[in-house]
Amino acid sequence: MPTTFTFLTSAQTYRADIPDEFGDFMEMTAAVSINGSRRSIVFTRGRSPGEVTQGTEVEQLKDSRGQVVRIFKNGNAPTRFACWSVAGGLLWTHAEVDTDGAAALTALVSHLTVGTAGQAPQLSLGGLPGGDPSRPEERDRVVMYSASSSEELGAASAWSLTFENAGGFARDEEIRDTDVARVTRATPYGVTVACDGPAKLLAALRTNADAVAASVTPA
């Protein structure tokens, strides 16, 4: 199935051919640092994280464009979630008021600009440091989840398909333990493609990661 994707903090759009079972439920993440603390910014479409949306709205802030941002908390927990409704889904980040300080979330939100690029959200960090691509956990990524159940995987034999903006750190890699495997393939564009699934289906994961990676091109 032909698809296009972009990363939260990049304007570049890519094309790829992905298995049909990866559709409505997707997640995008980026990293940002403020006052020495690293935070993730997450966009979800198809499902909303319960810890974010089932809390109590405690205030509203405005981002750098003046867009209203709703702030939620859960009970007496120190976590505060900032939420934008955008591109048919929910974009959110958080701060810990006991360690980051009560003003940390206000400062973070005031730097951010959230818009759309086609059907995807687009994020400007307003001069704040973003993720370090040499650290995999800080890279911009797009995750697409299989609509098939864990017991009856579709043709891709994978639970999820992940695109990462790895830049010059893009590498082929395979990780396997007793039950789970991840096959990562690099593209010439600094984007990696990873298939996660059962270790017993490693050969199929390799085949699908190779095929998707070979199909990735700038749009």
C-alpha positions as CSV (number, residue, x, y, z in Angstrom):
1,M,0.0,0.0,0.0
2,P,1.6,3.3,-1.0
3,T,1.8,5.8,1.8
4,T,3.6,9.1,2.7
5,F,5.0,10.0,6.0
6,T,7.0,12.8,7.6
7,F,8.7,13.4,11.0
8,L,7.4,15.8,13.6
9,T,10.3,18.3,13.4
10,S,11.1,17.9,9.7
11,A,9.5,19.3,6.6
12,Q,10.7,16.5,4.4
13,T,8.0,14.1,3.2
14,Y,8.8,10.5,2.2
15,R,7.0,7.9,0.2
16,A,7.0,4.2,1.0
17,D,5.1,1.0,0.2
18,I,3.9,-0.7,3.3
19,P,1.8,-3.8,4.0
20,D,-2.0,-3.2,4.0
21,E,-2.4,-4.1,7.6
22,F,-0.6,-1.0,8.8
23,G,-3.3,1.7,8.7
24,D,-5.2,3.8,11.1
25,F,-3.3,3.5,14.4
26,M,0.0,5.4,14.2
27,E,2.3,7.3,16.5
28,M,4.9,10.0,16.0
29,T,7.5,11.1,18.5
30,A,10.2,13.7,18.9
31,A,12.5,14.8,21.7
32,V,13.0,18.3,23.1
33,S,15.1,19.6,26.0
34,I,14.2,22.5,28.4
35,N,16.1,23.5,31.5
36,G,18.3,20.5,31.1
37,S,15.4,18.0,31.1
38,R,14.6,15.9,28.0
39,R,10.9,15.4,27.2
40,S,9.1,13.5,24.5
41,I,6.5,15.0,22.3
42,V,4.0,12.4,21.1
43,F,1.3,12.4,18.4
44,T,-1.2,9.6,18.3
45,R,-4.0,8.9,15.8
46,G,-6.5,6.0,16.1
47,R,-6.1,5.7,19.9
48,S,-5.6,8.1,22.7
49,P,-3.4,7.4,25.8
50,G,-5.7,7.0,28.8
51,E,-3.2,8.6,31.2
52,V,-3.5,11.8,29.2
53,T,-7.1,12.0,28.2
54,Q,-8.8,10.6,31.3
55,G,-7.3,13.1,33.7
56,T,-8.8,16.3,34.9
57,E,-8.3,19.5,33.0
58,V,-6.6,22.0,35.3
59,E,-5.8,25.0,33.1
60,Q,-5.3,26.2,29.6
61,L,-2.1,27.7,28.2
62,K,-1.1,29.2,24.8
63,D,1.7,28.0,22.5
64,S,3.9,30.4,20.6
65,R,1.2,30.8,17.9
66,G,-1.5,31.6,20.4
67,Q,-3.2,28.3,20.1
68,V,-5.0,27.1,23.2
69,V,-3.3,24.1,24.9
70,R,-5.2,22.1,27.5
71,I,-3.4,20.9,30.6
72,F,-4.4,17.7,32.4
73,K,-3.4,15.9,35.6
74,N,-4.3,12.6,37.2
75,G,-5.2,12.9,40.9
76,N,-2.3,14.0,43.0
77,A,0.4,12.8,40.6
78,P,3.1,15.4,39.8
79,T,2.8,14.9,36.1
80,R,1.1,17.5,34.0
81,F,0.1,16.8,30.3
82,A,-0.1,19.5,27.7
83,C,-2.4,18.5,24.8
84,W,-3.1,19.8,21.3
85,S,-5.9,18.5,19.0
86,V,-4.4,18.5,15.6
87,A,-4.4,16.5,12.3
88,G,-7.2,14.2,13.4
89,G,-5.3,13.1,16.5
90,L,-3.8,14.2,19.8
91,L,-0.3,15.7,20.3
92,W,1.0,15.9,23.8
93,T,4.0,16.3,26.1
94,H,4.5,16.5,29.8
95,A,6.4,17.9,32.7
96,E,6.9,16.8,36.3
97,V,6.1,19.7,38.6
98,D,7.9,18.3,41.6
99,T,11.3,18.0,39.8
100,D,11.0,20.4,36.8
101,G,9.2,23.1,38.6
102,A,5.7,24.5,38.3
103,A,6.7,26.8,35.4
104,A,8.4,24.2,33.3
105,L,5.4,23.2,31.3
106,T,4.4,26.8,30.7
107,A,7.9,27.5,29.4
108,L,7.9,24.5,27.2
109,V,4.5,25.1,25.7
110,S,5.3,28.8,25.0
111,H,8.2,27.8,22.7
112,L,6.3,25.3,20.6
113,T,4.4,25.9,17.4
114,V,2.0,23.1,16.2
115,G,0.6,23.1,12.7
116,T,-0.1,20.6,10.0
117,A,1.7,19.4,6.8
118,G,-0.8,17.6,4.7
119,Q,-2.5,15.1,7.0
120,A,0.3,15.1,9.6
121,P,1.2,17.4,12.4
122,Q,4.2,19.7,12.1
123,L,6.2,20.9,15.1
124,S,8.6,23.8,15.6
125,L,10.6,23.8,18.8
126,G,11.1,27.5,18.9
127,G,14.9,27.4,19.4
128,L,14.8,24.6,22.1
129,P,17.3,21.8,21.6
130,G,15.8,18.8,19.8
131,G,16.8,15.1,19.9
132,D,20.4,13.9,19.3
133,P,20.3,11.5,16.3
134,S,23.3,9.6,17.7
135,R,21.0,8.4,20.5
136,P,18.3,6.1,19.1
137,E,15.8,7.0,21.9
138,E,16.0,10.7,20.9
139,R,15.4,10.3,17.2
140,D,12.2,11.5,15.5
141,R,10.2,8.4,14.6
142,V,6.9,7.3,13.1
143,V,5.4,4.0,14.3
144,M,2.6,2.3,12.5
145,Y,0.8,-0.6,14.2
146,S,-0.6,-3.7,12.7
147,A,-4.4,-4.0,12.7
148,S,-3.9,-7.8,13.1
149,S,-4.0,-9.5,16.5
150,S,-0.8,-10.8,18.1
151,E,-2.0,-14.3,17.5
152,E,-3.0,-13.9,13.9
153,L,-0.4,-11.5,12.3
154,G,-1.0,-10.4,8.8
155,A,1.3,-10.8,5.8
156,A,4.0,-8.5,7.3
157,S,4.5,-10.9,10.3
158,A,5.1,-7.8,12.4
159,W,3.4,-6.0,15.3
160,S,4.8,-2.7,14.2
161,L,6.7,-0.8,11.5
162,T,8.9,2.0,12.6
163,F,10.6,4.8,10.5
164,E,13.4,6.7,12.3
165,N,15.1,9.9,11.2
166,A,18.6,8.6,12.0
167,G,20.6,10.8,9.6
168,G,24.3,9.8,9.3
169,F,23.7,7.2,12.1
170,A,21.4,5.0,10.0
171,R,22.6,1.4,10.1
172,D,21.3,-2.1,9.4
173,E,20.7,-4.0,12.6
174,E,19.0,-7.2,14.0
175,I,18.1,-7.8,17.6
176,R,16.6,-11.1,18.7
177,D,15.8,-12.8,22.0
178,T,13.8,-15.9,22.8
179,D,10.4,-14.5,21.8
180,V,10.9,-11.1,20.1
181,A,12.9,-9.8,17.1
182,R,13.6,-6.4,15.5
183,V,15.0,-6.1,12.0
184,T,16.3,-2.6,11.0
185,R,17.3,-1.6,7.5
186,A,18.9,1.7,6.6
187,T,18.0,3.7,3.5
188,P,20.2,6.2,1.5
189,Y,18.2,9.1,3.0
190,G,19.1,8.7,6.6
191,V,15.8,7.0,7.4
192,T,15.7,3.5,8.9
193,V,12.9,1.0,8.7
194,A,12.3,-1.5,11.5
195,C,9.9,-4.4,11.8
196,D,9.2,-5.8,15.2
197,G,7.6,-9.2,15.6
198,P,7.9,-12.8,16.9
199,A,11.4,-14.2,16.8
200,K,10.1,-17.3,15.1
201,L,9.1,-15.2,12.1
202,L,12.6,-13.6,11.7
203,A,12.9,-14.5,8.1
204,A,9.6,-12.8,7.2
205,L,10.6,-9.7,9.2
206,R,13.8,-9.5,7.2
207,T,11.9,-9.8,4.0
208,N,9.4,-7.1,4.9
209,A,12.0,-4.7,6.3
210,D,14.1,-5.1,3.2
211,A,11.1,-4.4,0.9
212,V,9.8,-1.4,2.8
213,A,13.3,0.1,3.1
214,A,13.9,-0.3,-0.7
215,S,10.6,1.6,-1.4
216,V,11.5,4.7,0.7
217,T,12.1,7.8,-1.4
218,P,11.8,11.6,-0.8
219,A,8.4,12.8,-2.0
